[in-house]
Amino acid sequence: ATGVVNIGKLPDAQPFDNTYANAIARNGELIFGTCGSPFFTIPRAFVWTAAGGMQQLDTLAVAAGVTIPEGYLITHVQAASADGTVVLGVAYAPNFSQVTFVLTLPVSAYGL
């Protein structure tokens, strides 16, 4: 109803970082994607809500009680379930190889 909405960047993003939205859930209440530059920074996965703005997905996951293995960085979200409780994406492992992850979070983790 409000037209185009700029979802911005992560709070610590650099001026040259870009935002890429790759998945949407809950009829637009949740938007998932990546913020960063593959050349200058390590991209970080995000979730956006109208109330909370853009937040790092790994920070929300840890706050919700999810244990992310030491040295893993959640970098990209590729898909999300319709309700946003299951997220599929890519992470860097400690040796900087890329691995696929599935993350399950309750909707309450997003502040909804």
Legacy VTK file of the C-alpha trace (Angstrom):
# vtk DataFile Version 3.0
C-alpha trace
ASCII
DATASET POLYDATA
POINTS 112 float
0.000 0.000 0.000
2.990 2.332 0.489
4.679 1.693 -2.867
8.456 1.318 -3.115
10.261 0.973 0.226
14.039 1.326 0.530
15.110 -1.419 2.962
18.578 0.102 3.381
21.745 -1.674 4.492
23.046 -3.328 7.630
24.010 -0.759 10.291
27.764 -1.460 9.955
27.753 -1.611 6.133
30.431 0.242 4.199
29.484 2.828 1.547
30.444 0.407 -1.258
28.379 -2.495 0.156
25.293 -3.529 -1.769
22.049 -5.122 -0.607
20.536 -8.090 -2.443
17.129 -9.404 -1.400
16.672 -13.057 -2.354
13.662 -14.344 -0.419
10.385 -13.060 0.946
8.055 -14.608 3.526
4.866 -13.892 5.480
3.356 -11.883 2.625
6.232 -9.395 2.647
6.677 -9.047 6.409
10.075 -10.797 6.177
12.679 -10.111 3.507
15.941 -12.071 3.473
19.137 -11.485 1.570
22.766 -10.395 1.644
24.501 -7.118 2.395
28.149 -6.603 1.516
30.700 -6.609 -1.248
32.349 -9.807 -2.462
35.476 -7.768 -3.236
35.917 -5.579 -0.155
33.962 -7.051 2.782
32.533 -10.377 3.853
28.850 -10.370 2.856
26.427 -10.979 5.735
22.949 -12.499 5.571
20.113 -10.260 6.745
16.448 -10.271 7.544
14.346 -7.129 7.203
11.052 -6.284 8.897
9.157 -3.011 8.790
9.409 -2.669 12.577
13.011 -3.806 13.073
14.649 -2.730 9.832
17.592 -4.714 8.499
19.331 -7.021 10.988
22.050 -9.647 10.684
20.453 -13.076 10.538
23.154 -14.756 12.620
22.686 -12.217 15.437
18.937 -12.950 15.563
19.572 -16.695 15.429
21.994 -16.614 18.372
19.586 -14.407 20.355
16.901 -17.056 19.713
19.138 -19.776 21.188
20.612 -21.233 17.989
24.236 -22.342 18.253
26.277 -21.396 15.202
29.504 -23.405 15.063
32.672 -21.453 15.878
34.158 -19.761 12.833
31.067 -20.019 10.617
29.736 -16.834 9.015
26.214 -16.800 7.568
26.675 -14.856 4.350
23.758 -15.453 1.984
20.092 -16.435 2.134
18.821 -18.174 -0.989
15.292 -19.167 0.046
12.789 -19.104 2.909
9.640 -21.023 3.744
6.334 -19.206 3.332
6.152 -18.486 7.072
9.876 -17.598 7.414
10.651 -20.289 9.963
13.017 -22.228 7.669
15.817 -20.442 5.836
18.262 -21.934 3.318
21.535 -20.266 2.474
25.311 -20.231 2.277
27.896 -19.777 5.018
31.669 -19.550 5.119
33.268 -22.347 7.121
36.382 -21.658 9.244
38.629 -22.469 6.251
36.541 -20.023 4.116
35.061 -22.783 2.004
31.360 -22.271 1.343
28.773 -24.601 2.846
24.998 -24.756 2.547
22.933 -24.342 5.716
19.329 -24.791 6.806
18.292 -22.625 9.738
15.055 -23.081 11.664
13.810 -20.143 13.743
10.494 -19.355 15.398
8.647 -16.357 13.949
9.063 -14.648 17.325
12.833 -14.425 16.647
12.044 -11.759 14.042
9.969 -9.685 16.440
6.667 -10.657 14.784
LINES 1 113
112 0 1 2 3 4 5 6 7 8 9 10 11 12 13 14 15 16 17 18 19 20 21 22 23 24 25 26 27 28 29 30 31 32 33 34 35 36 37 38 39 40 41 42 43 44 45 46 47 48 49 50 51 52 53 54 55 56 57 58 59 60 61 62 63 64 65 66 67 68 69 70 71 72 73 74 75 76 77 78 79 80 81 82 83 84 85 86 87 88 89 90 91 92 93 94 95 96 97 98 99 100 101 102 103 104 105 106 107 108 109 110 111
